[in-house]
Amino acid sequence: MLNKTFTLESETGLHARPATELAKIAMKYPCDVKLIANGKTVNAKSPLMIMSAGIKQKTDVEVQCDGEKEEEAMKEIEEAFKNNFGE
């Protein structure tokens, strides 16, 4: 299992578009991908679950990848956070 914590820099938080982008990345990999923020743990393969966490700007988000291709998944998710999901 891999764990990394990222700080969301996007002013608009993880709303529909970036949540969908994150879920698309997570769905490409067979490993389990979870987000932990604001006291909630959610499945990162579901945009609705991601949005339900209410992740706003400057929130620390822990990402957990567990299983096959977890390293590749974490690397791509890290890039997405660094690029503010293209916003």
PDB file of N, CA, C and O in Angstrom, chain B, residues numbered from 101:
ATOM      1  N   MET B 101       0.843  -1.177   0.000  1.00  0.00           N
ATOM      2  CA  MET B 101       0.000   0.000   0.000  1.00  0.00           C
ATOM      3  C   MET B 101       0.885   1.236   0.000  1.00  0.00           C
ATOM      4  O   MET B 101       1.881   1.306   0.719  1.00  0.00           O
ATOM      5  N   LEU B 102       0.506   2.200  -0.813  1.00  0.00           N
ATOM      6  CA  LEU B 102       1.201   3.485  -0.861  1.00  0.00           C
ATOM      7  C   LEU B 102       0.280   4.562  -0.306  1.00  0.00           C
ATOM      8  O   LEU B 102      -0.922   4.552  -0.570  1.00  0.00           O
ATOM      9  N   ASN B 103       0.843   5.491   0.463  1.00  0.00           N
ATOM     10  CA  ASN B 103       0.113   6.636   1.000  1.00  0.00           C
ATOM     11  C   ASN B 103       0.904   7.891   0.696  1.00  0.00           C
ATOM     12  O   ASN B 103       2.117   7.939   0.903  1.00  0.00           O
ATOM     13  N   LYS B 104       0.217   8.897   0.210  1.00  0.00           N
ATOM     14  CA  LYS B 104       0.836  10.216   0.032  1.00  0.00           C
ATOM     15  C   LYS B 104      -0.206  11.262   0.369  1.00  0.00           C
ATOM     16  O   LYS B 104      -1.402  11.064   0.154  1.00  0.00           O
ATOM     17  N   THR B 105       0.266  12.377   0.900  1.00  0.00           N
ATOM     18  CA  THR B 105      -0.634  13.476   1.220  1.00  0.00           C
ATOM     19  C   THR B 105      -0.314  14.654   0.317  1.00  0.00           C
ATOM     20  O   THR B 105       0.842  15.041   0.145  1.00  0.00           O
ATOM     21  N   PHE B 106      -1.372  15.212  -0.253  1.00  0.00           N
ATOM     22  CA  PHE B 106      -1.261  16.364  -1.142  1.00  0.00           C
ATOM     23  C   PHE B 106      -2.131  17.478  -0.584  1.00  0.00           C
ATOM     24  O   PHE B 106      -3.135  17.220   0.080  1.00  0.00           O
ATOM     25  N   THR B 107      -1.739  18.720  -0.857  1.00  0.00           N
ATOM     26  CA  THR B 107      -2.569  19.866  -0.504  1.00  0.00           C
ATOM     27  C   THR B 107      -3.225  20.363  -1.779  1.00  0.00           C
ATOM     28  O   THR B 107      -2.549  20.688  -2.755  1.00  0.00           O
ATOM     29  N   LEU B 108      -4.543  20.418  -1.762  1.00  0.00           N
ATOM     30  CA  LEU B 108      -5.280  20.870  -2.938  1.00  0.00           C
ATOM     31  C   LEU B 108      -5.103  22.373  -3.088  1.00  0.00           C
ATOM     32  O   LEU B 108      -5.462  23.132  -2.187  1.00  0.00           O
ATOM     33  N   GLU B 109      -4.559  22.809  -4.208  1.00  0.00           N
ATOM     34  CA  GLU B 109      -4.293  24.224  -4.438  1.00  0.00           C
ATOM     35  C   GLU B 109      -5.396  24.921  -5.235  1.00  0.00           C
ATOM     36  O   GLU B 109      -5.483  26.149  -5.215  1.00  0.00           O
ATOM     37  N   SER B 110      -6.224  24.173  -5.923  1.00  0.00           N
ATOM     38  CA  SER B 110      -7.273  24.753  -6.762  1.00  0.00           C
ATOM     39  C   SER B 110      -8.227  25.604  -5.925  1.00  0.00           C
ATOM     40  O   SER B 110      -8.715  25.160  -4.885  1.00  0.00           O
ATOM     41  N   GLU B 111      -8.490  26.828  -6.384  1.00  0.00           N
ATOM     42  CA  GLU B 111      -9.376  27.740  -5.665  1.00  0.00           C
ATOM     43  C   GLU B 111     -10.800  27.218  -5.582  1.00  0.00           C
ATOM     44  O   GLU B 111     -11.540  27.562  -4.661  1.00  0.00           O
ATOM     45  N   THR B 112     -11.183  26.389  -6.540  1.00  0.00           N
ATOM     46  CA  THR B 112     -12.568  25.913  -6.596  1.00  0.00           C
ATOM     47  C   THR B 112     -12.761  24.552  -5.939  1.00  0.00           C
ATOM     48  O   THR B 112     -13.876  24.029  -5.932  1.00  0.00           O
ATOM     49  N   GLY B 113     -11.707  23.970  -5.391  1.00  0.00           N
ATOM     50  CA  GLY B 113     -11.814  22.677  -4.735  1.00  0.00           C
ATOM     51  C   GLY B 113     -12.007  21.543  -5.731  1.00  0.00           C
ATOM     52  O   GLY B 113     -11.845  21.722  -6.938  1.00  0.00           O
ATOM     53  N   LEU B 114     -12.353  20.380  -5.209  1.00  0.00           N
ATOM     54  CA  LEU B 114     -12.578  19.210  -6.072  1.00  0.00           C
ATOM     55  C   LEU B 114     -14.059  19.157  -6.442  1.00  0.00           C
ATOM     56  O   LEU B 114     -14.815  18.346  -5.905  1.00  0.00           O
ATOM     57  N   HIS B 115     -14.461  20.024  -7.356  1.00  0.00           N
ATOM     58  CA  HIS B 115     -15.839  20.046  -7.853  1.00  0.00           C
ATOM     59  C   HIS B 115     -15.970  19.015  -8.972  1.00  0.00           C
ATOM     60  O   HIS B 115     -15.088  18.172  -9.134  1.00  0.00           O
ATOM     61  N   ALA B 116     -17.040  19.067  -9.736  1.00  0.00           N
ATOM     62  CA  ALA B 116     -17.381  18.008 -10.700  1.00  0.00           C
ATOM     63  C   ALA B 116     -16.279  17.695 -11.708  1.00  0.00           C
ATOM     64  O   ALA B 116     -15.948  16.525 -11.903  1.00  0.00           O
ATOM     65  N   ARG B 117     -15.703  18.707 -12.353  1.00  0.00           N
ATOM     66  CA  ARG B 117     -14.729  18.421 -13.405  1.00  0.00           C
ATOM     67  C   ARG B 117     -13.450  17.784 -12.862  1.00  0.00           C
ATOM     68  O   ARG B 117     -13.046  16.737 -13.368  1.00  0.00           O
ATOM     69  N   PRO B 118     -12.796  18.367 -11.857  1.00  0.00           N
ATOM     70  CA  PRO B 118     -11.589  17.708 -11.351  1.00  0.00           C
ATOM     71  C   PRO B 118     -11.889  16.373 -10.658  1.00  0.00           C
ATOM     72  O   PRO B 118     -11.060  15.463 -10.692  1.00  0.00           O
ATOM     73  N   ALA B 119     -13.053  16.247 -10.037  1.00  0.00           N
ATOM     74  CA  ALA B 119     -13.416  14.963  -9.420  1.00  0.00           C
ATOM     75  C   ALA B 119     -13.546  13.889 -10.492  1.00  0.00           C
ATOM     76  O   ALA B 119     -13.129  12.748 -10.293  1.00  0.00           O
ATOM     77  N   THR B 120     -14.128  14.261 -11.628  1.00  0.00           N
ATOM     78  CA  THR B 120     -14.262  13.315 -12.737  1.00  0.00           C
ATOM     79  C   THR B 120     -12.899  12.956 -13.305  1.00  0.00           C
ATOM     80  O   THR B 120     -12.648  11.795 -13.627  1.00  0.00           O
ATOM     81  N   GLU B 121     -12.014  13.941 -13.432  1.00  0.00           N
ATOM     82  CA  GLU B 121     -10.664  13.673 -13.934  1.00  0.00           C
ATOM     83  C   GLU B 121      -9.914  12.720 -13.001  1.00  0.00           C
ATOM     84  O   GLU B 121      -9.252  11.786 -13.453  1.00  0.00           O
ATOM     85  N   LEU B 122     -10.028  12.967 -11.707  1.00  0.00           N
ATOM     86  CA  LEU B 122      -9.362  12.105 -10.731  1.00  0.00           C
ATOM     87  C   LEU B 122      -9.927  10.684 -10.793  1.00  0.00           C
ATOM     88  O   LEU B 122      -9.174   9.712 -10.747  1.00  0.00           O
ATOM     89  N   ALA B 123     -11.236  10.567 -10.896  1.00  0.00           N
ATOM     90  CA  ALA B 123     -11.865   9.243 -10.982  1.00  0.00           C
ATOM     91  C   ALA B 123     -11.435   8.506 -12.249  1.00  0.00           C
ATOM     92  O   ALA B 123     -11.212   7.296 -12.219  1.00  0.00           O
ATOM     93  N   LYS B 124     -11.317   9.236 -13.362  1.00  0.00           N
ATOM     94  CA  LYS B 124     -10.867   8.610 -14.616  1.00  0.00           C
ATOM     95  C   LYS B 124      -9.460   8.034 -14.460  1.00  0.00           C
ATOM     96  O   LYS B 124      -9.175   6.936 -14.938  1.00  0.00           O
ATOM     97  N   ILE B 125      -8.596   8.776 -13.795  1.00  0.00           N
ATOM     98  CA  ILE B 125      -7.235   8.281 -13.549  1.00  0.00           C
ATOM     99  C   ILE B 125      -7.307   7.024 -12.682  1.00  0.00           C
ATOM    100  O   ILE B 125      -6.697   6.005 -13.008  1.00  0.00           O
ATOM    101  N   ALA B 126      -8.045   7.096 -11.591  1.00  0.00           N
ATOM    102  CA  ALA B 126      -8.131   5.966 -10.661  1.00  0.00           C
ATOM    103  C   ALA B 126      -8.698   4.719 -11.336  1.00  0.00           C
ATOM    104  O   ALA B 126      -8.251   3.605 -11.064  1.00  0.00           O
ATOM    105  N   MET B 127      -9.678   4.906 -12.213  1.00  0.00           N
ATOM    106  CA  MET B 127     -10.318   3.764 -12.875  1.00  0.00           C
ATOM    107  C   MET B 127      -9.405   3.063 -13.878  1.00  0.00           C
ATOM    108  O   MET B 127      -9.675   1.928 -14.270  1.00  0.00           O
ATOM    109  N   LYS B 128      -8.339   3.721 -14.292  1.00  0.00           N
ATOM    110  CA  LYS B 128      -7.409   3.108 -15.249  1.00  0.00           C
ATOM    111  C   LYS B 128      -6.576   1.992 -14.623  1.00  0.00           C
ATOM    112  O   LYS B 128      -5.953   1.204 -15.334  1.00  0.00           O
ATOM    113  N   TYR B 129      -6.566   1.928 -13.305  1.00  0.00           N
ATOM    114  CA  TYR B 129      -5.690   0.997 -12.607  1.00  0.00           C
ATOM    115  C   TYR B 129      -6.504  -0.013 -11.797  1.00  0.00           C
ATOM    116  O   TYR B 129      -7.559   0.324 -11.260  1.00  0.00           O
ATOM    117  N   PRO B 130      -6.010  -1.256 -11.710  1.00  0.00           N
ATOM    118  CA  PRO B 130      -6.756  -2.285 -10.981  1.00  0.00           C
ATOM    119  C   PRO B 130      -6.685  -2.162  -9.456  1.00  0.00           C
ATOM    120  O   PRO B 130      -7.460  -2.809  -8.751  1.00  0.00           O
ATOM    121  N   CYS B 131      -5.780  -1.353  -8.948  1.00  0.00           N
ATOM    122  CA  CYS B 131      -5.640  -1.216  -7.495  1.00  0.00           C
ATOM    123  C   CYS B 131      -6.806  -0.417  -6.900  1.00  0.00           C
ATOM    124  O   CYS B 131      -7.506   0.310  -7.606  1.00  0.00           O
ATOM    125  N   ASP B 132      -6.996  -0.570  -5.585  1.00  0.00           N
ATOM    126  CA  ASP B 132      -7.958   0.259  -4.865  1.00  0.00           C
ATOM    127  C   ASP B 132      -7.332   1.629  -4.666  1.00  0.00           C
ATOM    128  O   ASP B 132      -6.156   1.737  -4.317  1.00  0.00           O
ATOM    129  N   VAL B 133      -8.121   2.680  -4.890  1.00  0.00           N
ATOM    130  CA  VAL B 133      -7.641   4.044  -4.689  1.00  0.00           C
ATOM    131  C   VAL B 133      -8.655   4.754  -3.795  1.00  0.00           C
ATOM    132  O   VAL B 133      -9.845   4.811  -4.105  1.00  0.00           O
ATOM    133  N   LYS B 134      -8.160   5.292  -2.680  1.00  0.00           N
ATOM    134  CA  LYS B 134      -9.032   5.984  -1.734  1.00  0.00           C
ATOM    135  C   LYS B 134      -8.478   7.362  -1.433  1.00  0.00           C
ATOM    136  O   LYS B 134      -7.268   7.588  -1.470  1.00  0.00           O
ATOM    137  N   LEU B 135      -9.389   8.283  -1.135  1.00  0.00           N
ATOM    138  CA  LEU B 135      -9.028   9.621  -0.676  1.00  0.00           C
ATOM    139  C   LEU B 135      -9.497   9.755   0.763  1.00  0.00           C
ATOM    140  O   LEU B 135     -10.584   9.302   1.125  1.00  0.00           O
ATOM    141  N   ILE B 136      -8.661  10.383   1.573  1.00  0.00           N
ATOM    142  CA  ILE B 136      -9.031  10.652   2.958  1.00  0.00           C
ATOM    143  C   ILE B 136      -8.867  12.152   3.179  1.00  0.00           C
ATOM    144  O   ILE B 136      -7.770  12.697   3.060  1.00  0.00           O
ATOM    145  N   ALA B 137      -9.981  12.806   3.504  1.00  0.00           N
ATOM    146  CA  ALA B 137      -9.964  14.252   3.744  1.00  0.00           C
ATOM    147  C   ALA B 137     -11.183  14.621   4.582  1.00  0.00           C
ATOM    148  O   ALA B 137     -12.235  13.992   4.469  1.00  0.00           O
ATOM    149  N   ASN B 138     -11.041  15.617   5.401  1.00  0.00           N
ATOM    150  CA  ASN B 138     -12.153  16.108   6.217  1.00  0.00           C
ATOM    151  C   ASN B 138     -12.804  14.991   7.036  1.00  0.00           C
ATOM    152  O   ASN B 138     -14.015  15.009   7.256  1.00  0.00           O
ATOM    153  N   GLY B 139     -12.010  14.025   7.484  1.00  0.00           N
ATOM    154  CA  GLY B 139     -12.541  12.946   8.296  1.00  0.00           C
ATOM    155  C   GLY B 139     -13.314  11.892   7.531  1.00  0.00           C
ATOM    156  O   GLY B 139     -13.935  11.017   8.134  1.00  0.00           O
ATOM    157  N   LYS B 140     -13.285  11.966   6.199  1.00  0.00           N
ATOM    158  CA  LYS B 140     -14.005  10.996   5.372  1.00  0.00           C
ATOM    159  C   LYS B 140     -13.023  10.201   4.527  1.00  0.00           C
ATOM    160  O   LYS B 140     -12.003  10.726   4.082  1.00  0.00           O
ATOM    161  N   THR B 141     -13.341   8.939   4.312  1.00  0.00           N
ATOM    162  CA  THR B 141     -12.600   8.089   3.387  1.00  0.00           C
ATOM    163  C   THR B 141     -13.546   7.737   2.256  1.00  0.00           C
ATOM    164  O   THR B 141     -14.630   7.199   2.488  1.00  0.00           O
ATOM    165  N   VAL B 142     -13.131   8.044   1.013  1.00  0.00           N
ATOM    166  CA  VAL B 142     -14.012   7.803  -0.134  1.00  0.00           C
ATOM    167  C   VAL B 142     -13.281   7.046  -1.229  1.00  0.00           C
ATOM    168  O   VAL B 142     -12.056   7.098  -1.337  1.00  0.00           O
ATOM    169  N   ASN B 143     -14.051   6.349  -2.029  1.00  0.00           N
ATOM    170  CA  ASN B 143     -13.553   5.625  -3.192  1.00  0.00           C
ATOM    171  C   ASN B 143     -13.216   6.643  -4.281  1.00  0.00           C
ATOM    172  O   ASN B 143     -14.096   7.375  -4.732  1.00  0.00           O
ATOM    173  N   ALA B 144     -11.969   6.696  -4.701  1.00  0.00           N
ATOM    174  CA  ALA B 144     -11.541   7.679  -5.697  1.00  0.00           C
ATOM    175  C   ALA B 144     -11.951   7.295  -7.111  1.00  0.00           C
ATOM    176  O   ALA B 144     -11.678   8.043  -8.050  1.00  0.00           O
ATOM    177  N   LYS B 145     -12.595   6.156  -7.285  1.00  0.00           N
ATOM    178  CA  LYS B 145     -13.067   5.757  -8.610  1.00  0.00           C
ATOM    179  C   LYS B 145     -14.493   6.244  -8.861  1.00  0.00           C
ATOM    180  O   LYS B 145     -15.075   5.948  -9.904  1.00  0.00           O
ATOM    181  N   SER B 146     -15.054   6.985  -7.915  1.00  0.00           N
ATOM    182  CA  SER B 146     -16.409   7.519  -8.020  1.00  0.00           C
ATOM    183  C   SER B 146     -16.397   9.038  -7.889  1.00  0.00           C
ATOM    184  O   SER B 146     -16.110   9.558  -6.811  1.00  0.00           O
ATOM    185  N   PRO B 147     -16.705   9.766  -8.978  1.00  0.00           N
ATOM    186  CA  PRO B 147     -16.738  11.230  -8.880  1.00  0.00           C
ATOM    187  C   PRO B 147     -17.707  11.724  -7.806  1.00  0.00           C
ATOM    188  O   PRO B 147     -17.415  12.701  -7.115  1.00  0.00           O
ATOM    189  N   LEU B 148     -18.848  11.065  -7.660  1.00  0.00           N
ATOM    190  CA  LEU B 148     -19.819  11.494  -6.652  1.00  0.00           C
ATOM    191  C   LEU B 148     -19.276  11.323  -5.241  1.00  0.00           C
ATOM    192  O   LEU B 148     -19.502  12.172  -4.380  1.00  0.00           O
ATOM    193  N   MET B 149     -18.566  10.237  -5.004  1.00  0.00           N
ATOM    194  CA  MET B 149     -17.965  10.030  -3.686  1.00  0.00           C
ATOM    195  C   MET B 149     -16.890  11.080  -3.416  1.00  0.00           C
ATOM    196  O   MET B 149     -16.778  11.594  -2.302  1.00  0.00           O
ATOM    197  N   ILE B 150     -16.103  11.395  -4.442  1.00  0.00           N
ATOM    198  CA  ILE B 150     -15.062  12.419  -4.283  1.00  0.00           C
ATOM    199  C   ILE B 150     -15.706  13.751  -3.913  1.00  0.00           C
ATOM    200  O   ILE B 150     -15.265  14.419  -2.977  1.00  0.00           O
ATOM    201  N   MET B 151     -16.751  14.136  -4.648  1.00  0.00           N
ATOM    202  CA  MET B 151     -17.418  15.412  -4.367  1.00  0.00           C
ATOM    203  C   MET B 151     -18.070  15.410  -2.988  1.00  0.00           C
ATOM    204  O   MET B 151     -18.151  16.456  -2.344  1.00  0.00           O
ATOM    205  N   SER B 152     -18.537  14.248  -2.524  1.00  0.00           N
ATOM    206  CA  SER B 152     -19.196  14.174  -1.214  1.00  0.00           C
ATOM    207  C   SER B 152     -18.234  14.464  -0.061  1.00  0.00           C
ATOM    208  O   SER B 152     -18.672  14.774   1.046  1.00  0.00           O
ATOM    209  N   ALA B 153     -16.942  14.367  -0.310  1.00  0.00           N
ATOM    210  CA  ALA B 153     -15.948  14.651   0.735  1.00  0.00           C
ATOM    211  C   ALA B 153     -15.793  16.146   0.993  1.00  0.00           C
ATOM    212  O   ALA B 153     -15.200  16.536   1.999  1.00  0.00           O
ATOM    213  N   GLY B 154     -16.315  16.992   0.100  1.00  0.00           N
ATOM    214  CA  GLY B 154     -16.263  18.441   0.311  1.00  0.00           C
ATOM    215  C   GLY B 154     -14.852  18.992   0.395  1.00  0.00           C
ATOM    216  O   GLY B 154     -14.547  19.795   1.276  1.00  0.00           O
ATOM    217  N   ILE B 155     -13.994  18.568  -0.513  1.00  0.00           N
ATOM    218  CA  ILE B 155     -12.585  18.959  -0.472  1.00  0.00           C
ATOM    219  C   ILE B 155     -12.410  20.341  -1.097  1.00  0.00           C
ATOM    220  O   ILE B 155     -12.642  20.532  -2.290  1.00  0.00           O
ATOM    221  N   LYS B 156     -12.003  21.287  -0.280  1.00  0.00           N
ATOM    222  CA  LYS B 156     -11.841  22.677  -0.716  1.00  0.00           C
ATOM    223  C   LYS B 156     -10.359  23.042  -0.794  1.00  0.00           C
ATOM    224  O   LYS B 156      -9.487  22.261  -0.415  1.00  0.00           O
ATOM    225  N   GLN B 157     -10.100  24.259  -1.300  1.00  0.00           N
ATOM    226  CA  GLN B 157      -8.725  24.749  -1.439  1.00  0.00           C
ATOM    227  C   GLN B 157      -7.990  24.662  -0.102  1.00  0.00           C
ATOM    228  O   GLN B 157      -8.561  24.908   0.961  1.00  0.00           O
ATOM    229  N   LYS B 158      -6.712  24.307  -0.187  1.00  0.00           N
ATOM    230  CA  LYS B 158      -5.789  24.202   0.952  1.00  0.00           C
ATOM    231  C   LYS B 158      -6.105  23.025   1.880  1.00  0.00           C
ATOM    232  O   LYS B 158      -5.560  22.942   2.981  1.00  0.00           O
ATOM    233  N   THR B 159      -6.975  22.121   1.445  1.00  0.00           N
ATOM    234  CA  THR B 159      -7.263  20.921   2.226  1.00  0.00           C
ATOM    235  C   THR B 159      -6.180  19.880   1.959  1.00  0.00           C
ATOM    236  O   THR B 159      -5.796  19.655   0.811  1.00  0.00           O
ATOM    237  N   ASP B 160      -5.694  19.251   3.018  1.00  0.00           N
ATOM    238  CA  ASP B 160      -4.768  18.128   2.859  1.00  0.00           C
ATOM    239  C   ASP B 160      -5.575  16.885   2.522  1.00  0.00           C
ATOM    240  O   ASP B 160      -6.548  16.553   3.200  1.00  0.00           O
ATOM    241  N   VAL B 161      -5.154  16.205   1.465  1.00  0.00           N
ATOM    242  CA  VAL B 161      -5.842  15.013   0.979  1.00  0.00           C
ATOM    243  C   VAL B 161      -4.846  13.861   0.983  1.00  0.00           C
ATOM    244  O   VAL B 161      -3.824  13.912   0.298  1.00  0.00           O
ATOM    245  N   GLU B 162      -5.147  12.828   1.752  1.00  0.00           N
ATOM    246  CA  GLU B 162      -4.314  11.632   1.732  1.00  0.00           C
ATOM    247  C   GLU B 162      -4.845  10.704   0.653  1.00  0.00           C
ATOM    248  O   GLU B 162      -6.044  10.430   0.595  1.00  0.00           O
ATOM    249  N   VAL B 163      -3.956  10.222  -0.195  1.00  0.00           N
ATOM    250  CA  VAL B 163      -4.310   9.271  -1.242  1.00  0.00           C
ATOM    251  C   VAL B 163      -3.698   7.930  -0.871  1.00  0.00           C
ATOM    252  O   VAL B 163      -2.513   7.841  -0.551  1.00  0.00           O
ATOM    253  N   GLN B 164      -4.520   6.888  -0.918  1.00  0.00           N
ATOM    254  CA  GLN B 164      -4.052   5.523  -0.665  1.00  0.00           C
ATOM    255  C   GLN B 164      -4.271   4.692  -1.916  1.00  0.00           C
ATOM    256  O   GLN B 164      -5.382   4.633  -2.443  1.00  0.00           O
ATOM    257  N   CYS B 165      -3.221   4.055  -2.387  1.00  0.00           N
ATOM    258  CA  CYS B 165      -3.306   3.121  -3.509  1.00  0.00           C
ATOM    259  C   CYS B 165      -2.839   1.769  -2.990  1.00  0.00           C
ATOM    260  O   CYS B 165      -1.768   1.656  -2.393  1.00  0.00           O
ATOM    261  N   ASP B 166      -3.653   0.746  -3.222  1.00  0.00           N
ATOM    262  CA  ASP B 166      -3.331  -0.575  -2.691  1.00  0.00           C
ATOM    263  C   ASP B 166      -3.659  -1.643  -3.722  1.00  0.00           C
ATOM    264  O   ASP B 166      -4.818  -1.843  -4.086  1.00  0.00           O
ATOM    265  N   GLY B 167      -2.617  -2.325  -4.186  1.00  0.00           N
ATOM    266  CA  GLY B 167      -2.830  -3.429  -5.110  1.00  0.00           C
ATOM    267  C   GLY B 167      -1.962  -3.317  -6.345  1.00  0.00           C
ATOM    268  O   GLY B 167      -0.978  -2.578  -6.383  1.00  0.00           O
ATOM    269  N   GLU B 168      -2.360  -4.074  -7.353  1.00  0.00           N
ATOM    270  CA  GLU B 168      -1.610  -4.131  -8.604  1.00  0.00           C
ATOM    271  C   GLU B 168      -1.528  -2.752  -9.259  1.00  0.00           C
ATOM    272  O   GLU B 168      -2.533  -2.051  -9.369  1.00  0.00           O
ATOM    273  N   LYS B 169      -0.343  -2.374  -9.685  1.00  0.00           N
ATOM    274  CA  LYS B 169      -0.040  -1.106 -10.352  1.00  0.00           C
ATOM    275  C   LYS B 169      -0.280   0.115  -9.458  1.00  0.00           C
ATOM    276  O   LYS B 169      -0.590   1.199  -9.953  1.00  0.00           O
ATOM    277  N   GLU B 170      -0.134  -0.064  -8.144  1.00  0.00           N
ATOM    278  CA  GLU B 170      -0.335   1.048  -7.224  1.00  0.00           C
ATOM    279  C   GLU B 170       0.671   2.171  -7.442  1.00  0.00           C
ATOM    280  O   GLU B 170       0.328   3.344  -7.287  1.00  0.00           O
ATOM    281  N   GLU B 171       1.903   1.831  -7.799  1.00  0.00           N
ATOM    282  CA  GLU B 171       2.921   2.863  -8.005  1.00  0.00           C
ATOM    283  C   GLU B 171       2.591   3.734  -9.211  1.00  0.00           C
ATOM    284  O   GLU B 171       2.739   4.955  -9.159  1.00  0.00           O
ATOM    285  N   GLU B 172       2.144   3.106 -10.300  1.00  0.00           N
ATOM    286  CA  GLU B 172       1.780   3.859 -11.503  1.00  0.00           C
ATOM    287  C   GLU B 172       0.581   4.762 -11.224  1.00  0.00           C
ATOM    288  O   GLU B 172       0.539   5.912 -11.662  1.00  0.00           O
ATOM    289  N   ALA B 173      -0.385   4.228 -10.496  1.00  0.00           N
ATOM    290  CA  ALA B 173      -1.573   5.015 -10.160  1.00  0.00           C
ATOM    291  C   ALA B 173      -1.186   6.233  -9.329  1.00  0.00           C
ATOM    292  O   ALA B 173      -1.632   7.344  -9.614  1.00  0.00           O
ATOM    293  N   MET B 174      -0.357   6.032  -8.300  1.00  0.00           N
ATOM    294  CA  MET B 174       0.037   7.138  -7.429  1.00  0.00           C
ATOM    295  C   MET B 174       0.802   8.195  -8.210  1.00  0.00           C
ATOM    296  O   MET B 174       0.604   9.390  -7.990  1.00  0.00           O
ATOM    297  N   LYS B 175       1.668   7.773  -9.114  1.00  0.00           N
ATOM    298  CA  LYS B 175       2.448   8.725  -9.904  1.00  0.00           C
ATOM    299  C   LYS B 175       1.532   9.605 -10.749  1.00  0.00           C
ATOM    300  O   LYS B 175       1.727  10.819 -10.815  1.00  0.00           O
ATOM    301  N   GLU B 176       0.537   9.003 -11.396  1.00  0.00           N
ATOM    302  CA  GLU B 176      -0.365   9.792 -12.239  1.00  0.00           C
ATOM    303  C   GLU B 176      -1.261  10.704 -11.400  1.00  0.00           C
ATOM    304  O   GLU B 176      -1.548  11.832 -11.802  1.00  0.00           O
ATOM    305  N   ILE B 177      -1.697  10.227 -10.249  1.00  0.00           N
ATOM    306  CA  ILE B 177      -2.510  11.056  -9.361  1.00  0.00           C
ATOM    307  C   ILE B 177      -1.690  12.226  -8.827  1.00  0.00           C
ATOM    308  O   ILE B 177      -2.196  13.343  -8.726  1.00  0.00           O
ATOM    309  N   GLU B 178      -0.434  11.977  -8.487  1.00  0.00           N
ATOM    310  CA  GLU B 178       0.449  13.050  -8.015  1.00  0.00           C
ATOM    311  C   GLU B 178       0.597  14.135  -9.082  1.00  0.00           C
ATOM    312  O   GLU B 178       0.546  15.324  -8.769  1.00  0.00           O
ATOM    313  N   GLU B 179       0.776  13.735 -10.324  1.00  0.00           N
ATOM    314  CA  GLU B 179       0.880  14.706 -11.423  1.00  0.00           C
ATOM    315  C   GLU B 179      -0.400  15.522 -11.551  1.00  0.00           C
ATOM    316  O   GLU B 179      -0.348  16.730 -11.782  1.00  0.00           O
ATOM    317  N   ALA B 180      -1.539  14.870 -11.401  1.00  0.00           N
ATOM    318  CA  ALA B 180      -2.819  15.576 -11.502  1.00  0.00           C
ATOM    319  C   ALA B 180      -2.952  16.628 -10.402  1.00  0.00           C
ATOM    320  O   ALA B 180      -3.405  17.742 -10.665  1.00  0.00           O
ATOM    321  N   PHE B 181      -2.560  16.284  -9.170  1.00  0.00           N
ATOM    322  CA  PHE B 181      -2.602  17.264  -8.088  1.00  0.00           C
ATOM    323  C   PHE B 181      -1.644  18.416  -8.372  1.00  0.00           C
ATOM    324  O   PHE B 181      -1.995  19.576  -8.154  1.00  0.00           O
ATOM    325  N   LYS B 182      -0.439  18.115  -8.857  1.00  0.00           N
ATOM    326  CA  LYS B 182       0.545  19.166  -9.157  1.00  0.00           C
ATOM    327  C   LYS B 182       0.030  20.122 -10.221  1.00  0.00           C
ATOM    328  O   LYS B 182       0.323  21.317 -10.182  1.00  0.00           O
ATOM    329  N   ASN B 183      -0.738  19.596 -11.172  1.00  0.00           N
ATOM    330  CA  ASN B 183      -1.259  20.412 -12.278  1.00  0.00           C
ATOM    331  C   ASN B 183      -2.663  20.935 -12.010  1.00  0.00           C
ATOM    332  O   ASN B 183      -3.325  21.426 -12.924  1.00  0.00           O
ATOM    333  N   ASN B 184      -3.123  20.837 -10.767  1.00  0.00           N
ATOM    334  CA  ASN B 184      -4.472  21.285 -10.398  1.00  0.00           C
ATOM    335  C   ASN B 184      -5.544  20.740 -11.327  1.00  0.00           C
ATOM    336  O   ASN B 184      -6.520  21.424 -11.636  1.00  0.00           O
ATOM    337  N   PHE B 185      -5.353  19.507 -11.766  1.00  0.00           N
ATOM    338  CA  PHE B 185      -6.325  18.821 -12.612  1.00  0.00           C
ATOM    339  C   PHE B 185      -6.633  19.602 -13.885  1.00  0.00           C
ATOM    340  O   PHE B 185      -7.744  19.552 -14.412  1.00  0.00           O
ATOM    341  N   GLY B 186      -5.619  20.325 -14.365  1.00  0.00           N
ATOM    342  CA  GLY B 186      -5.751  21.040 -15.631  1.00  0.00           C
ATOM    343  C   GLY B 186      -6.505  22.349 -15.551  1.00  0.00           C
ATOM    344  O   GLY B 186      -6.858  22.922 -16.582  1.00  0.00           O
ATOM    345  N   GLU B 187      -6.758  22.832 -14.350  1.00  0.00           N
ATOM    346  CA  GLU B 187      -7.506  24.097 -14.226  1.00  0.00           C
ATOM    347  C   GLU B 187      -6.580  25.281 -14.247  1.00  0.00           C
ATOM    348  O   GLU B 187      -7.033  26.421 -14.154  1.00  0.00           O
TER     349      GLU B 187
END
